[in-house]
Amino acid sequence: MIRCLILMTALAGTLLAQATYKAPRTWNNQPDLQGIWQARTNANDSVEPHTAVLGMSAGAGVIVDPPDGKIPYRPDAMAKRNANFKNRATADPVGKCWMPGVPRMTYLPFPLQIFQSANYILVASEFVHNYRTIYINGTKHLPGVDFYNGDSRGRWEGDTLVVDVAGFNDQTWFDRSGNHHSDDLHVVERYTRTAEDVLSYEATIEDPKTFTRPWKIALPLYLHKEPNFRLLEYECHAYLEDAIKDGSK
């Protein structure tokens, strides 16, 4: 009982601190999300609760809706996920050095850096020199196109950056476990700086071709404060070619 009260008090204190925190401002009075951030979850292994398997650690998952933490797949899409999982060692698009897609880019085990201007926000990842441009100038989605990372259009709701992402292809996974989507994917992200070194990230995911209902993930990103920390090189294709050469010897 005492332990429960201590945990509840600590949680209440955390929520109060987040509610009263005021993010710093950029030159044009936008909430300042700039910096180099990184997730500390193992959502890249699986966004769902999962046990350990070879090369993947166990984890509680990052899905907050549905409450059971499971992706609400249509039956045929679940069968495809199971096949993907079985073939994950060779079928994972990230393992082929492809762009990771959204939201996976956010929780890869690589840092990402956010830059802000008046008309757009750029998110650059250390993985394969990958980046996204989030337009906040009121423009609409591009018609008739598809992208690995989708087409991102953002707006501010108070101190929260809300990003509507559409125009995807079907060539990315949500994680190494084969969780997948179709080209009908639609993602709405929310970025909120809730502490000096914490950027809270949420993403609501819908795809009627693949899921029976929308579902939602949430996780924190942490600010790198080490002296001289920066994005470095990750030459995925070169490393992949080296691995193939080594394996052929």
Buried (B, 14 or more C-beta within 10 A) or exposed (E): EEEEEEEEEEEEEEEEEBEEBEBEEBEEEBBBBBBBBBBEBBBBBBBBBBEEBEEBEEBEBBBEBEEEBEBBBBEEBBEBBEEBBEEBEEBBBBBEBBBBBBBBBBBBBBBBBBBBEEEBBBBBBBBBEBBBBBBBEEEEBEEEEBBBBBBBBBEEEEBBBBBBBBBBBBBBBBBBBBBBBBEBBBBBBBBBBBBEBBBBBBBBBBBEEBBEEBBBBBBBBBBBEEEEBEBEEBEBEEEEEEEEEEEEE
